[in-house]
Amino acid sequence: MRVGIVGGGITGLTVTHALRAQDVTVNTFEAAGRPGGVIRSETVDGMCLEYGPQRIRATPAVRTLIDELGLADTVQEGDPDAPLYVYADGALRTVPRSVKAFLRTDLLSWRAKLRLLREPFVPSGPTDGSAKEYFEAKFGAEAYDRLLGPLFGGIYASDPARMPARHSLQRIISLEHEHGSLLRVALDRLGSNNATPPPITFDGGLETLPTALYNRHAAHVELNTPVLGVTPTATGAWELETSWGSTVVDHVVLTTPATETAELLGELIEAPLERLTYNSLAIVHLETAARLAGFGYQTARSSPLHTRGVTWNTGLFDRDGLVTAFLGGMDEPDVLEWTDARLGSVAATEFETVTGHDANVLAVTRLADRIPAYDESWNVLPFLSLPDGISLATNYTGRLGVPSRIREAIRIAETLAD
């Protein structure tokens, strides 16, 4: 079997790696001149800046991949129990991750805590509305605004009020139906012996991981080679057309964004994937003399700040003085049109408002249309049916996050190898 992989981000490179381990012939094509997709690291003024994900969780699949690539000695591991905060009503308030912390936190009022504890006796949340409506029905309006909204919406840079529950909360809804209570599930996990995987990065930044994958399989990966077309052949195979020629494969794995997938497959699929919308973020790297401990903070849904969240790189890894602010998303897409000076000024000013510490701007970058919004446009996905010989390994048909992308890539590779 010969497999063609379109896209050399972390998903496509992991599929390549896993298939090569099974001695499957692979041709991987990446349009850009560097591998890794949204994972990009750069050293600026002695600081290791991440222009995409800031950290990953060291799940078993991630650990295995690191060991296979010989990267264990370059891993920096953070404290999985480090505090996470939400900025609400003018102060940083601790997100509770234990029963004792829940009782102590000032993030929620006692009225909101009692309302949340009623969840096992509250009817199932409405699945035909938004994620906001589901959370408010199950846990109350205050818990949504100050806890669930910031944390859940922050993952997708989306407004949960515009995210249909049936698409964005599939796993949560299934857990509620299976166990009868989400609070019971949370308490069971808190009482289990399964430790939360720690956050990690690498000495040279997260790009170390896709770079190592590329270096291991460079003979099978073509950079600067966009795929222009995917066409079925008379023999049941698939022809991948590139700018320098074509390659015939038995199976195609597409890891491309929805718009590119729609362009490549054309009339081979009925679902209009080009309608899927993505969120954009402005990322501002700041340097501060503050001594910060923890993951960082998200801002409450009712907060007037432009900054949606700040990662304290300095509080987790060997990134002394570095913090990373995120602005924009579904709530404020026009921030991408702001000048670098304005973005930097807003991020630094709001960081001082929240923490009381000064910060200098190191760099400003933008991620345009890269994060699946999981909004109403996801209504097209139930109409998606793929031809035999085509697989999708994407963050719009699967889950977000590097560990999830790695896990799905390995699963697809194992299925193809079998």
C-alpha positions, 0 to 999 in steps of 0.5 A: 500500500502507498499512502499520500498525506496532504499536510505536514503539520503535527498530524500529518507528520505523526501519521507519516511516522506511525505508517513508516514504523509499519513499513508502509510507503508514504508520500507527504506533501506540505505547501509551506517551506517548514514543517509543523503547521501552527506549531512555530517557535522562535528565539527573540532577544534570548526568549523562546517565543511560541507563535501557536500552542504554548504547551502540550500535555504529556499524555501517554501517546505524546510520551511515546512519540518523544521517546521514539524520537530521542527527545526526552532529554530536551523536555521541560516539564511544568507542575500539573497542579500549578494554579489557573486563574480567572480575572473577574470583578477586578481580581485574579481568582483561583479556578478550583480543582479539588473539593477543598479548593472549591469551598475556598475559592472566591471565584464563585459566590456561595449562592453560585456554589450551592447552585452548582452542587444541585447539578445532579438533581437538575434535568439534562441540559438542552442539547438543541441550544447553545453551549451557554444555554446548556451550561447555564441550565446545568450549573447556573449563570454565575458559574457559566460567566466566571468559570465554564464560559472563560475556560471552555470558550477560551479553548476555541476562542469562541463565544459559547452563546454561538456554539451549538451544544450538539456539536461543541459539547458532544463528549460532555453530553454523552458523559451526562447521559452515561453517568447522570451527572457531570458533577459526579464525573468530575468528583470521580476523576478528582478521587481517582489515582490517574494523575493529570498529565503534566504540561511540557515544552522543549528546550528549543520550543514546541517546534522541536517536535515536528522538526524531529519528525520531519528530520526522521522522515525527510525522505518521504516529506516534500516541503514547498509542495502544495497539492493542487488536486485529488482525482480518482483513477480508473483502477480505484487508486488516487492521483495527487497533483502537485506543481512538479508532477503527480503521484498515484497512491492507494489511500489519501489522508487529508490534514488540511483546513476545511476550505482547502479540503473542499477545494481538493475534493470538490464534487467528491463530497456533498457537504459544503466544508468551505462554509466552516468558520474559523476564529483568529487570534492576535498573540502578544509576547510580553516580558515582565520582571514579575515573579508569577506562578501558575498557568496564567489566567482567562477573563470572565465572559462579562469582563470589558478587557480585550485580552481573553487570556494570558499564559504565564510561560515564566510560571511553568517553564524555563522562560524567565520573564515571558508571558503571552497574551491572546486577543481577538477570537469570535468576540472581537475579530477586528483586532487583527486589523489593529496595528502592532503598536496598538495590540502591544499597548493594549496587551501590556496595559491590560496585563498591568491592570490585572497583575499590577506589574509592568511589561514590555512588548517583545513581539506581535503575531497573528493567527488568522482563521486557524481555530475551528469556531464550532459555531452554527456553520458546523451544521454542515458536518452531518452531511459529510460522506467521504469516498473510499480511500479518503480519510480526514485527520483534522481539528474540525472533524476531531478534537483540538489540541496537540495530544488529540491530534497525535492520538488521532494520527496514530489511530488512523495509521494503525487502521491503514496499516491493518 
